[in-house]
């Protein structure tokens, strides 16, 4: 499909009284994908159409579809409900309901679109997505299993199957294989590109993830998650103007989007900040070393038990503890002290090295007061909290790998991490609260 060449063509498509169908929608979508500045022209054309009085049912259908493309789902649903009742109207009404999490209404609209003439396979894929988002995973996969023929090789089918089995906790390799096939079938499929980018992002393949996010972000309408995560990656590379551009695109469609507004302000403020990259890298490396658990070393039973009773869990804790404090602990003698010194020297650290900077708060949790289940919870990896990309990257920078290591940090500790703001802090607090935990000092 050849995209529109200028803004006037978008306006003509929206305001024309001639036919309006998949071809015209593809022209609008591909035109804005080729040049995002045309988004404003679509918005202005829609405003002009909205202002017209006595719109025909066909004009209402055209308006409702365009409102959907702008992300105005409630208005689209209302407009399409009173449109011409054609196949396209019912299909986009179903998509609008799906975006509003009104799954039952969406299923009804998709059924009506099939009866009105939308292809059976197209409707089946839309219904499979609706069932998945409604949490009816068995029904979703059953519907996908029932499809056969050419549809099984399409990007949309492969993407929907990948998204469904991922929600059913299928192995990452199986999900990624389907997403790769989807992108190979259609290298502009926004959902498949986002899914594959997110998978690589989670596995630490930042460069490839960024490339995929960028390809996904070009598409229209772009996935909100794509723009958020790409913006965060841009911030990591101190490309704050590009990050702001990502967040602004979200705000163009959803002006009240809380995270996008906060991230935009953070990126805007960061443009005027100077970072000493060499110093930051050294600090990051030191933070990672200080976060190494003492259990990673082969200590004697006596030393290990004494450290546990004192609430000393990491090398960082030891650098905040003096020799006198260790020797004051019951059953901790010169032999154990020598053992601890040698362990720290292997990492170029010393006892009491940062004793003047230590926190005065008590540990968030007393190891002796914890049940086996509670200890097991603290030993779980931070990945189990399902944090956002931004929060997860902060955990990596701080060298935190387990939930127990996280709860020994305060909110101020986390806020010192680059690109970690109040929104991310609240997210971490919320995830910990869901598990009956809290940050240090809270």
PyMOL commands that set and color helices and strands:
alter all, ss='L'
color gray80, all
select helices_A, chain A and resi 7-15+22-34+38-51+57-69+73-81+87-99+103-116+120-133+137-145+149-153+155-167+172-185+190-202+206-218+224-236+240-253+258-270+277-290+294-296+301-309+315-319+323-327+334-345+355-357+367-369+372-379+382-385+389-397+403-407+411-415+422-434
alter helices_A, ss='H'
color red, helices_A
deselect
rebuild
show_as cartoon
